[in-house]
Amino acid sequence: MKNTIKIFFLIALLFTIFLALPSISNAATQVTDEKTLKSAIQTVESGGTIEVQNNITVTGPIVIQKELTIDGNGYTLAGSTEWTSTSGNQSMFTAQFAEGKLTLKDINLNNGPKYGVQSYDGAKVILNNVSITGFRYGGVLANGGNVEIIDLHLGYNGTGANNGIEIDKGASATNNPSLTMNGTLTSDSTENVVRPAENGYLTDFTITNTENTTNKVVIAGNSVILTDENDNVVSESEIPEKATPNIDIKKLVVTIIAGDNLNRIVVDEGDTLTEELLSSSIEIDEGYEIVGFFTDSDFKNKFDFSSKISEDTIVYVKTSKIQEEKPEIPDEPVKEEEKDDVPKTGVKDYTVIYIALMMMSLTGIVYINKKNV
C-alpha cells in the first residue's frame, strides 16, 4: 500500500514537471551587460525572448540569424567610443538571411559607427516602441530585407545630412528591400526620413501601408514621401533613376499657397478636392478669410472642384481682410409734442389779452363807484 502511494505521488510530480516544461522553456532570458546579451543571443532557442535589465554599452556588431525578440524594458544600448570590430558590417544589430527575424521593443539605441539596425538579404526587423539616434550612417538600413514599423522614433542620424531609414540593396544581396508601415513613424528631422540609396544596386523596392498605420510612407511622382496623420507632407526624398518602386495606388501632391503660407498634401490619383479639405490644410493669416481658390497666382482662373486630379497640382488661395462691422447706433426716439388743450384763437401770446381784461375790469369798477356816489 505504501509503495502504491509513493508511486502515485511520483507520477503526479512527474506530470506536474511535464506541464511546467513549456513555460520554463519559453521563459525570457535576462541580461545585464554586453557579455550576457551576446551569450543569450547564441543560446536562446529560435522564437525566444531576451529581456534587458540594465543600460548596456555595446563595443561591436551583433548578428542574429534566428527568430528572436529583445525586450529593452525602456533601457538604452549605447555604442562605445572604443568600438572594437573591424568587420565590414558595423551595425549595432543585424538580422540576416531568411532565418533572421528580430523584434526590438521598448528599447533605445544610441550612437554607433554605421547603422542602428539592419535587415539584410531576406531577413525581417520589427521595431515596436524603439528610439534610434546618433548613428553615423543612418538609423535603419533595409538592405535587401524587410523593415516593419510599429512605433519608431528617429533622432538625428547621419553625418552632414540626416539619414533616417535607408532602403538599399547591397552588391551581395539577392533579395529586394521592403518597408512596411504598421503604426507610427516620427522623426526629429524632416530631411531624408525615408531615403532610397543611390549606389546603383537598388533596382526594385516595395512600400506597404497597413490599415493600422497612423501616418504613411507613399510614392508620389519621383519621390518617397512621409506624411502625417492628415496626409500632409512631412519629408520627401528623390528616387534614384535606376530604382523602381512597387505601388498599388498612385499618389499625387497638391500644393496649397495662401500668401506667404504654403502646405503640401498627398491625395490619390483620380480624387476630387473639396473646399473643406483645402481650407483645413492651409493656415490663413489672422484677421483674413478665404474668398476663393484659383489655378493661378493672379486669381483669374477659378479652381474646378468637379475635376479629378491627374497630376501634381498647385492651388492658390485668395484671401481678404475681414471688415470689422461697426455696431449700429439706434436712432433716438422722437419726442411727442405735449398736447395743448387751450382753444386756438389765432393769438400766439395771451398776455396782452389778460392785461386788457384786467384794465377793463378796473375801469368798470371805478365807473360803478363814481355812479353810486
VEXDREN-2710 file (C-alpha; in Angstrom, 1 decimal):
% VEXDREN-2710
k/r/px/py/pz
1/MET/0.0/0.0/0.0
2/LYS/2.8/2.4/0.9
3/ASN/4.6/1.6/-2.4
4/THR/1.4/2.4/-4.3
5/ILE/1.1/5.8/-2.6
6/LYS/4.8/6.5/-3.4
7/ILE/4.3/5.6/-7.0
8/PHE/1.2/7.8/-7.2
9/PHE/3.0/10.8/-5.8
10/LEU/6.0/10.2/-8.1
11/ILE/3.7/10.1/-11.2
12/ALA/1.9/13.2/-10.0
13/LEU/5.3/15.0/-9.6
14/LEU/6.5/14.0/-13.0
15/PHE/3.2/15.1/-14.6
16/THR/3.4/18.5/-12.9
17/ILE/7.0/18.9/-14.1
18/PHE/5.9/17.9/-17.6
19/LEU/3.2/20.5/-17.6
20/ALA/5.6/23.2/-16.4
21/LEU/8.2/22.5/-19.1
22/PRO/6.6/24.7/-21.8
23/SER/6.5/27.7/-19.5
24/ILE/10.1/27.1/-18.4
25/SER/11.4/26.7/-21.9
26/ASN/9.6/29.9/-23.0
27/ALA/10.8/32.0/-20.1
28/ALA/12.6/35.1/-21.1
29/THR/16.4/35.2/-20.6
30/GLN/17.5/38.3/-18.6
31/VAL/20.7/40.2/-19.5
32/THR/22.6/43.0/-17.8
33/ASP/25.7/43.7/-19.9
34/GLU/27.1/43.0/-23.4
35/LYS/28.6/39.7/-22.4
36/THR/25.4/38.2/-21.2
37/LEU/23.5/39.7/-24.1
38/LYS/25.7/38.1/-26.7
39/SER/25.7/34.8/-24.8
40/ALA/21.9/34.8/-24.7
41/ILE/21.7/35.5/-28.4
42/GLN/23.7/32.4/-29.0
43/THR/21.9/30.1/-26.6
44/VAL/18.3/31.2/-26.6
45/GLU/16.2/29.0/-28.9
46/SER/14.6/30.4/-32.0
47/GLY/11.3/32.2/-31.1
48/GLY/12.6/33.1/-27.6
49/THR/12.8/36.4/-25.8
50/ILE/15.7/38.2/-24.2
51/GLU/14.9/40.9/-21.5
52/VAL/17.3/43.7/-20.9
53/GLN/17.7/44.7/-17.2
54/ASN/20.2/47.5/-17.4
55/ASN/21.7/50.1/-19.7
56/ILE/24.3/48.3/-21.8
57/THR/27.4/49.6/-23.7
58/VAL/28.0/47.7/-27.0
59/THR/31.5/47.5/-28.4
60/GLY/30.8/45.7/-31.6
61/PRO/28.2/44.5/-34.1
62/ILE/25.6/41.9/-33.0
63/VAL/24.4/39.5/-35.8
64/ILE/21.2/37.5/-35.4
65/GLN/20.2/34.6/-37.6
66/LYS/17.1/33.2/-35.9
67/GLU/13.7/34.4/-34.7
68/LEU/14.3/36.5/-31.6
69/THR/12.7/39.2/-29.5
70/ILE/14.8/41.6/-27.5
71/ASP/12.7/43.5/-24.9
72/GLY/14.6/46.5/-23.7
73/ASN/12.2/47.4/-20.8
74/GLY/12.9/51.1/-21.6
75/TYR/16.7/50.7/-21.2
76/THR/19.4/52.1/-23.6
77/LEU/22.0/50.2/-25.6
78/ALA/24.8/52.7/-26.5
79/GLY/27.7/52.2/-28.8
80/SER/31.1/52.5/-27.2
81/THR/33.6/55.2/-28.2
82/GLU/36.0/52.2/-28.3
83/TRP/34.2/50.2/-30.9
84/THR/36.5/47.1/-31.4
85/SER/35.1/45.5/-34.5
86/THR/36.8/46.0/-37.9
87/SER/34.4/43.8/-40.0
88/GLY/32.5/45.3/-42.9
89/ASN/29.2/45.2/-41.0
90/GLN/29.3/47.8/-38.3
91/SER/25.6/48.0/-37.5
92/MET/24.7/47.6/-33.8
93/PHE/22.1/44.9/-34.7
94/THR/21.8/42.9/-37.9
95/ALA/19.2/40.3/-38.7
96/GLN/20.4/38.4/-41.8
97/PHE/19.1/35.9/-44.3
98/ALA/15.6/34.3/-44.3
99/GLU/16.2/32.8/-40.9
100/GLY/16.7/36.1/-39.3
101/LYS/13.6/37.7/-37.7
102/LEU/14.4/40.3/-35.0
103/THR/11.8/42.1/-33.0
104/LEU/13.1/45.1/-30.9
105/LYS/10.6/46.5/-28.4
106/ASP/10.7/49.2/-25.7
107/ILE/14.4/50.0/-26.3
108/ASN/16.7/52.9/-27.1
109/LEU/19.7/52.6/-29.4
110/ASN/22.2/55.4/-29.2
111/ASN/25.4/56.1/-31.2
112/GLY/27.4/53.8/-33.4
113/PRO/29.8/53.9/-36.4
114/LYS/27.3/52.9/-39.0
115/TYR/23.6/51.9/-38.6
116/GLY/21.5/51.2/-35.6
117/VAL/19.6/48.2/-37.1
118/GLN/20.0/46.4/-40.4
119/SER/17.7/43.9/-42.1
120/TYR/19.9/42.0/-44.6
121/ASP/19.0/39.9/-47.6
122/GLY/15.7/38.3/-46.8
123/ALA/15.7/38.9/-43.0
124/LYS/13.0/40.9/-41.2
125/VAL/13.2/43.5/-38.5
126/ILE/10.2/44.7/-36.4
127/LEU/10.5/47.9/-34.5
128/ASN/8.0/48.5/-31.7
129/ASN/8.4/51.4/-29.4
130/VAL/12.1/51.9/-30.4
131/SER/14.1/55.1/-30.5
132/ILE/17.3/55.3/-32.6
133/THR/19.7/58.3/-32.7
134/GLY/23.3/59.2/-33.2
135/PHE/24.4/56.6/-35.7
136/ARG/26.9/57.9/-38.3
137/TYR/25.5/56.2/-41.5
138/GLY/21.8/56.1/-40.6
139/GLY/19.2/54.9/-38.2
140/VAL/17.8/51.9/-40.0
141/LEU/19.0/50.0/-43.1
142/ALA/16.7/47.8/-45.1
143/ASN/19.4/46.1/-47.1
144/GLY/17.6/43.5/-49.2
145/GLY/15.4/42.8/-46.2
146/ASN/12.1/43.9/-44.7
147/VAL/11.7/46.5/-42.0
148/GLU/8.3/46.8/-40.3
149/ILE/7.5/49.9/-38.3
150/ILE/5.0/49.6/-35.4
151/ASP/6.3/52.5/-33.3
152/LEU/9.7/54.1/-34.2
153/HIS/11.1/57.5/-33.3
154/LEU/14.2/58.7/-35.1
155/GLY/16.6/61.3/-33.7
156/TYR/19.3/62.7/-36.0
157/ASN/21.3/60.0/-37.7
158/GLY/24.0/60.5/-40.4
159/THR/26.8/63.0/-40.9
160/GLY/26.3/66.1/-42.9
161/ALA/22.7/65.1/-43.8
162/ASN/20.1/63.2/-41.9
163/ASN/19.5/59.6/-42.9
164/GLY/16.7/58.0/-41.0
165/ILE/15.6/54.8/-42.9
166/GLU/17.7/53.8/-45.9
167/ILE/16.2/51.5/-48.5
168/ASP/19.1/49.7/-50.2
169/LYS/20.3/46.5/-51.8
170/GLY/24.0/45.7/-51.3
171/ALA/26.1/44.2/-54.1
172/SER/25.9/40.7/-52.4
173/ALA/22.2/40.8/-51.5
174/THR/19.9/38.6/-53.6
175/ASN/16.5/40.0/-52.3
176/ASN/14.9/43.3/-52.9
177/PRO/14.2/45.5/-49.8
178/SER/10.8/46.5/-48.5
179/LEU/9.3/48.8/-45.8
180/THR/6.0/48.1/-44.1
181/MET/4.3/50.9/-42.2
182/ASN/2.1/49.3/-39.5
183/GLY/1.9/52.1/-36.9
184/THR/3.7/55.4/-36.3
185/LEU/6.9/56.8/-37.6
186/THR/8.2/60.1/-36.1
187/SER/11.5/62.0/-36.6
188/ASP/13.3/64.9/-35.1
189/SER/14.4/65.9/-38.6
190/THR/12.3/66.3/-41.8
191/GLU/15.3/65.6/-44.0
192/ASN/15.6/62.1/-45.6
193/VAL/13.4/60.3/-43.1
194/VAL/12.9/57.6/-45.7
195/ARG/15.6/57.5/-48.4
196/PRO/16.3/55.1/-51.3
197/ALA/20.0/54.6/-51.8
198/GLU/21.8/55.8/-54.8
199/ASN/24.6/53.2/-55.1
200/GLY/23.2/51.7/-58.3
201/TYR/22.4/48.2/-56.9
202/LEU/18.9/49.2/-55.9
203/THR/16.5/48.4/-58.8
204/ASP/13.2/47.4/-57.1
205/PHE/11.7/48.1/-53.7
206/THR/8.3/47.8/-52.1
207/ILE/6.5/50.1/-49.6
208/THR/3.3/48.9/-47.9
209/ASN/0.9/50.7/-45.5
210/THR/-1.4/48.6/-43.4
211/GLU/-4.8/49.6/-42.1
212/ASN/-3.2/50.0/-38.7
213/THR/-0.8/52.7/-39.7
214/THR/-1.2/56.3/-38.3
215/ASN/1.0/58.0/-40.8
216/LYS/2.1/56.7/-44.2
217/VAL/5.1/56.3/-46.4
218/VAL/4.0/56.7/-50.1
219/ILE/5.3/57.1/-53.6
220/ALA/4.3/60.3/-55.3
221/GLY/5.8/61.2/-58.6
222/ASN/9.5/60.5/-58.3
223/SER/9.7/60.8/-54.6
224/VAL/9.3/58.8/-51.4
225/ILE/7.1/60.8/-49.1
226/LEU/6.5/60.5/-45.3
227/THR/3.1/62.0/-44.4
228/ASP/1.5/62.8/-41.0
229/GLU/-1.9/61.5/-39.9
230/ASN/-3.6/64.2/-42.0
231/ASP/-1.7/63.4/-45.3
232/ASN/0.4/66.5/-45.0
233/VAL/3.9/66.1/-46.5
234/VAL/6.5/65.8/-43.7
235/SER/9.6/64.6/-45.6
236/GLU/10.4/63.9/-49.2
237/SER/13.3/62.1/-50.8
238/GLU/14.0/61.6/-54.5
239/ILE/14.0/58.1/-56.0
240/PRO/17.2/57.3/-57.9
241/GLU/16.8/56.9/-61.7
242/LYS/17.5/53.1/-61.7
243/ALA/15.2/52.3/-58.8
244/THR/11.5/51.3/-59.5
245/PRO/9.1/51.3/-56.5
246/ASN/6.2/48.8/-56.4
247/ILE/3.0/50.6/-55.5
248/ASP/-0.7/49.8/-55.6
249/ILE/-2.2/53.3/-55.6
250/LYS/-0.5/56.2/-57.4
251/LYS/-0.3/59.3/-55.2
252/LEU/-0.1/62.9/-56.2
253/VAL/1.0/66.1/-54.4
254/VAL/-1.3/69.1/-54.1
255/THR/0.5/72.3/-53.1
256/ILE/-1.7/74.9/-51.4
257/ILE/-0.5/78.6/-51.4
258/ALA/-2.1/81.4/-49.4
259/GLY/0.2/84.5/-49.5
260/ASP/3.4/83.5/-47.7
261/ASN/1.8/80.3/-46.3
262/LEU/2.4/77.1/-48.1
263/ASN/1.5/73.5/-47.4
264/ARG/1.6/70.2/-49.4
265/ILE/-0.8/67.3/-49.1
266/VAL/-0.9/63.9/-50.7
267/VAL/-4.0/62.6/-52.4
268/ASP/-4.9/59.5/-54.6
269/GLU/-4.8/60.0/-58.3
270/GLY/-8.3/60.4/-59.5
271/ASP/-9.6/62.1/-56.3
272/THR/-11.6/65.3/-56.4
273/LEU/-10.7/68.1/-54.0
274/THR/-13.2/70.0/-51.8
275/GLU/-13.1/73.5/-50.4
276/GLU/-13.3/72.0/-46.9
277/LEU/-10.2/69.9/-47.5
278/LEU/-8.1/72.8/-48.9
279/SER/-9.3/75.2/-46.2
280/SER/-8.4/72.8/-43.4
281/SER/-5.0/72.1/-45.0
282/ILE/-3.7/75.7/-45.1
283/GLU/-3.0/78.3/-42.4
284/ILE/-4.6/81.7/-43.0
285/ASP/-3.2/84.9/-41.5
286/GLU/-5.1/86.2/-38.5
287/GLY/-7.8/88.7/-39.5
288/TYR/-8.2/87.3/-43.0
289/GLU/-10.7/85.0/-44.6
290/ILE/-10.8/82.8/-47.7
291/VAL/-12.7/84.2/-50.6
292/GLY/-11.8/81.8/-53.4
293/PHE/-9.5/79.1/-54.9
294/PHE/-7.6/79.6/-58.2
295/THR/-5.2/77.9/-60.5
296/ASP/-3.0/81.0/-61.0
297/SER/-1.4/83.5/-58.7
298/ASP/-3.3/86.4/-60.3
299/PHE/-6.6/84.8/-59.2
300/LYS/-8.1/84.9/-62.7
301/ASN/-9.0/81.2/-63.2
302/LYS/-11.1/79.6/-60.5
303/PHE/-10.2/76.1/-59.5
304/ASP/-12.6/73.4/-60.8
305/PHE/-13.6/71.3/-57.8
306/SER/-15.5/68.9/-60.1
307/SER/-12.4/67.8/-62.0
308/LYS/-10.4/64.7/-60.9
309/ILE/-6.7/65.2/-60.0
310/SER/-4.5/63.6/-62.6
311/GLU/-1.1/65.3/-61.9
312/ASP/0.7/67.2/-59.2
313/THR/-1.4/70.4/-58.7
314/ILE/-1.0/73.9/-57.3
315/VAL/-4.0/75.7/-55.8
316/TYR/-3.8/79.4/-55.0
317/VAL/-6.0/80.7/-52.2
318/LYS/-7.3/84.2/-52.4
319/THR/-7.9/85.9/-49.0
320/SER/-9.2/89.3/-47.9
321/LYS/-9.1/91.2/-44.7
322/ILE/-12.2/90.7/-42.6
323/GLN/-14.0/94.0/-42.3
324/GLU/-14.9/95.0/-38.8
325/GLU/-18.6/95.6/-38.6
326/LYS/-19.4/98.8/-36.6
327/PRO/-22.3/98.3/-34.2
328/GLU/-25.5/100.1/-35.3
329/ILE/-26.4/103.0/-33.1
330/PRO/-30.2/103.1/-32.6
331/ASP/-32.0/106.4/-33.5
332/GLU/-33.1/108.4/-30.6
333/PRO/-36.9/108.2/-30.1
334/VAL/-38.8/111.2/-31.4
335/LYS/-40.3/113.2/-28.5
336/GLU/-44.0/113.7/-28.9
337/GLU/-45.2/117.3/-28.5
338/GLU/-47.2/118.0/-25.4
339/LYS/-50.9/118.3/-26.3
340/ASP/-52.2/121.9/-26.0
341/ASP/-55.8/121.9/-24.6
342/VAL/-56.2/125.6/-24.9
343/PRO/-58.6/126.6/-27.7
344/LYS/-56.9/128.0/-30.7
345/THR/-57.7/131.7/-31.4
346/GLY/-55.0/132.6/-33.7
347/VAL/-53.3/134.6/-31.0
348/LYS/-50.0/133.0/-30.0
349/ASP/-49.4/135.1/-26.9
350/TYR/-52.3/135.5/-24.4
351/THR/-50.5/138.0/-22.1
352/VAL/-51.9/141.1/-23.8
353/ILE/-55.4/139.8/-23.6
354/TYR/-55.0/139.1/-19.9
355/ILE/-53.8/142.7/-19.3
356/ALA/-56.6/144.2/-21.4
357/LEU/-59.3/142.3/-19.5
358/MET/-57.8/143.4/-16.1
359/MET/-57.8/147.1/-17.3
360/MET/-61.4/146.8/-18.5
361/SER/-62.4/145.2/-15.2
362/LEU/-60.7/148.0/-13.2
363/THR/-62.3/150.7/-15.4
364/GLY/-65.7/149.1/-14.8
365/ILE/-65.3/149.1/-11.1
366/VAL/-64.2/152.8/-11.0
367/TYR/-67.2/153.8/-13.1
368/ILE/-69.6/151.9/-10.9
369/ASN/-68.2/153.5/-7.8
370/LYS/-68.5/157.0/-9.2
371/LYS/-72.1/156.5/-10.2
372/ASN/-73.0/155.4/-6.7
373/VAL/-71.6/158.5/-5.1
END
